[in-house]
Amino acid sequence: MDKELKEIFDKRYFKGEVRLDQPMSFYTSLRIGGPVKALAFPEDVESLRNIIIESREENIPLFVLGAGTNLLVRDGGVDGIAVCLKAFKKIDLIQNMNNTPEPAFDTGDAGLFVESGVLLNALINFARKSGYSGIEALAGIPGTFGGAVFMNAGSFGSEIRDIIISVTVMNMDGSIQILKKDELNFSYRSSNIPGDVIILSADITLKKDTGESISKRINDYLERRKSSQPIGTPSAGCVFKNPDGAFAGRLIEEAGCKGMRNGDVEVSSLHANYFINKGGATSRDFIELMESVRAKVKASSGITLEPEIKIIGKDG
Ligand SMILES: Cc1cc2nc3c(=O)[nH]c(=O)nc-3n(C[C@H](O)[C@H](O)[C@H](O)COP(=O)(O)OP(=O)(O)OC[C@H]3O[C@@H](n4cnc5c(N)ncnc54)[C@H](O)[C@@H]3O)c2cc1C
C-alpha cells in the first residue's frame, strides 16, 4: 500500500511534502488517533488537483485535514490520503467589492479573499491590525479558516456564515466551483458543502472600525473564553451540539457527568461539554465516555445529544 501510495505522487506533477504512515495523534488537538497512510501538503492548486484525480482513479480514499481541532480519529487509523492545505495561506483585500469607483473599504465595507490554510486566529489578527471588524467573537477558536467554513464555526452568538460572501471549492473531478452564500444553507455547525469537496478559499465581508475598539472586543471575548473553557489541555472543543433551546454543557452537568472519567478521558470540570485527554487516551476511551454521557443525559432530560466533533477512521 505504502509503495503504491508513494507512486501516486510520482505519477503527475506534485509540488509539496508527503509524509507516509503518520500517527494522526500528532495532527489532532486531542492527541488521539492511529496512523494515516499518507499525509500530503500540496503547495499549489495543480498539485492538489493531480492528487485528487489520481486518488479517484486508483480508488484511494482522501480526506482534508485542517488543524485537526474538531476531529476524533479512531485508534486503527485512516486508510488513504489526508490532504493538508497549510500552504494555502493568502489573505488579499478585494478592491471594488461593490463595483463602486472607490476601493471597498472606503464605503465602510471591506472585502477579503482568504485561503483555507490561514489559521482563523491569524485572520482575526490581520483584521484587527487592518481595522476590519466582524469576526472578533470567533477569537480563540483554534483551527484553519477552511475548517471553520466547513464547520460553520461560531461562538458568543457569531458564526463564520455571518461574514461569508462566497466559497470556492475543488470538486473530486478537479473542477473549481464558486458557491454563493445563499447556495450554502449554513446552519448551526454545518453547511450543505458536500463532505467530498475541498474548500480552497472564501470571500468575506467585514466593516471598517478602529483597531482600538476591535482589540478591546477581542480581549473581552478571549477573557470570557478563558474563564469558561479548558484552554491549553488536549481536547476537540465541544463534543456535542447544543440541542434546540438548550446547552449541551448544562445538560451534561445536570446529568451529574462533570469529572466523569473513562480510561484517560475526562469530562472537564470547567466546561462539561469538553472531554479532556489526560495523557494516554484512546479513541475507544473517548467514544465509550461519549456513549455513557449521552445515556445519562437522555435519562435525566429526555434529550439525545448529537456529536459536534467529526469521528473518522477505523477501530484499532
Ligand atoms: C480548545 C478548543 C476550543 C474550541 N472552540 C470552538 C468554538 O468556540 N466554536 C466552534 O465552532 N468550534 C470550536 N472548536 C472546534 C474547532 O476548533 C472548530 O470546529 C474549527 O473550525 C475546526 O477547524 P480545523 O481546521 O481544526 O478543522 P479539522 O478539525 O481539521 O476538520 C474538521 C472538519 O472540517 C473538514 N475540513 C477542514 N478543512 C477543510 C477544507 N479546506 N475543505 C473541506 N473540508 C475541510 C475536515 O475534513 C473535517 O470534516 C474548538 C476546539 C478546541 C480544541
PDBQT file of the ligand as one rigid body, heavy atoms in Angstrom, charges set to zero:
ROOT
HETATM    1  C1  LIG A 401      -9.977  24.393  22.757  1.00  0.00    +0.000 C 
HETATM    2  C2  LIG A 401     -10.964  24.373  21.614  1.00  0.00    +0.000 A 
HETATM    3  C3  LIG A 401     -11.956  25.325  21.557  1.00  0.00    +0.000 A 
HETATM    4  C4  LIG A 401     -12.898  25.314  20.505  1.00  0.00    +0.000 A 
HETATM    5  N1  LIG A 401     -13.874  26.261  20.491  1.00  0.00    +0.000 NA
HETATM    6  C5  LIG A 401     -14.766  26.285  19.467  1.00  0.00    +0.000 A 
HETATM    7  C6  LIG A 401     -15.798  27.281  19.423  1.00  0.00    +0.000 A 
HETATM    8  O1  LIG A 401     -15.916  28.140  20.294  1.00  0.00    +0.000 OA
HETATM    9  N2  LIG A 401     -16.651  27.250  18.372  1.00  0.00    +0.000 N 
HETATM   10  C7  LIG A 401     -16.565  26.321  17.371  1.00  0.00    +0.000 A 
HETATM   11  O2  LIG A 401     -17.360  26.365  16.425  1.00  0.00    +0.000 OA
HETATM   12  N3  LIG A 401     -15.602  25.362  17.394  1.00  0.00    +0.000 NA
HETATM   13  C8  LIG A 401     -14.709  25.316  18.403  1.00  0.00    +0.000 A 
HETATM   14  N4  LIG A 401     -13.744  24.351  18.433  1.00  0.00    +0.000 N 
HETATM   15  C9  LIG A 401     -13.724  23.300  17.392  1.00  0.00    +0.000 C 
HETATM   16  C10 LIG A 401     -12.806  23.600  16.188  1.00  0.00    +0.000 C 
HETATM   17  O3  LIG A 401     -11.750  24.467  16.561  1.00  0.00    +0.000 OA
HETATM   18  C11 LIG A 401     -13.566  24.235  15.022  1.00  0.00    +0.000 C 
HETATM   19  O4  LIG A 401     -14.591  23.382  14.567  1.00  0.00    +0.000 OA
HETATM   20  C12 LIG A 401     -12.616  24.543  13.842  1.00  0.00    +0.000 C 
HETATM   21  O5  LIG A 401     -13.272  25.405  12.952  1.00  0.00    +0.000 OA
HETATM   22  C13 LIG A 401     -12.120  23.297  13.112  1.00  0.00    +0.000 C 
HETATM   23  O6  LIG A 401     -11.100  23.708  12.211  1.00  0.00    +0.000 OA
HETATM   24  P1  LIG A 401      -9.898  22.724  11.821  1.00  0.00    +0.000 P 
HETATM   25  O7  LIG A 401      -9.068  23.406  10.783  1.00  0.00    +0.000 OA
HETATM   26  O8  LIG A 401      -9.163  22.273  13.027  1.00  0.00    +0.000 OA
HETATM   27  O9  LIG A 401     -10.702  21.525  11.155  1.00  0.00    +0.000 OA
HETATM   28  P2  LIG A 401     -10.444  19.951  11.340  1.00  0.00    +0.000 P 
HETATM   29  O10 LIG A 401     -10.715  19.560  12.746  1.00  0.00    +0.000 OA
HETATM   30  O11 LIG A 401      -9.130  19.570  10.785  1.00  0.00    +0.000 OA
HETATM   31  O12 LIG A 401     -11.595  19.364  10.400  1.00  0.00    +0.000 OA
HETATM   32  C14 LIG A 401     -12.956  19.489  10.762  1.00  0.00    +0.000 C 
HETATM   33  C15 LIG A 401     -13.813  19.078   9.564  1.00  0.00    +0.000 C 
HETATM   34  O13 LIG A 401     -13.663  20.048   8.531  1.00  0.00    +0.000 OA
HETATM   35  C16 LIG A 401     -13.215  19.423   7.332  1.00  0.00    +0.000 C 
HETATM   36  N5  LIG A 401     -12.315  20.374   6.651  1.00  0.00    +0.000 N 
HETATM   37  C17 LIG A 401     -11.259  21.036   7.179  1.00  0.00    +0.000 A 
HETATM   38  N6  LIG A 401     -10.685  21.839   6.267  1.00  0.00    +0.000 NA
HETATM   39  C18 LIG A 401     -11.399  21.667   5.108  1.00  0.00    +0.000 A 
HETATM   40  C19 LIG A 401     -11.301  22.186   3.776  1.00  0.00    +0.000 A 
HETATM   41  N7  LIG A 401     -10.344  23.061   3.426  1.00  0.00    +0.000 N 
HETATM   42  N8  LIG A 401     -12.200  21.757   2.850  1.00  0.00    +0.000 NA
HETATM   43  C20 LIG A 401     -13.164  20.859   3.173  1.00  0.00    +0.000 A 
HETATM   44  N9  LIG A 401     -13.312  20.328   4.405  1.00  0.00    +0.000 NA
HETATM   45  C21 LIG A 401     -12.442  20.732   5.361  1.00  0.00    +0.000 A 
HETATM   46  C22 LIG A 401     -12.491  18.157   7.771  1.00  0.00    +0.000 C 
HETATM   47  O14 LIG A 401     -12.427  17.185   6.750  1.00  0.00    +0.000 OA
HETATM   48  C23 LIG A 401     -13.366  17.741   8.949  1.00  0.00    +0.000 C 
HETATM   49  O15 LIG A 401     -14.525  17.062   8.496  1.00  0.00    +0.000 OA
HETATM   50  C24 LIG A 401     -12.803  24.324  19.480  1.00  0.00    +0.000 A 
HETATM   51  C25 LIG A 401     -11.777  23.371  19.533  1.00  0.00    +0.000 A 
HETATM   52  C26 LIG A 401     -10.867  23.386  20.590  1.00  0.00    +0.000 A 
HETATM   53  C27 LIG A 401      -9.769  22.354  20.617  1.00  0.00    +0.000 C 
ENDROOT
TORSDOF 0
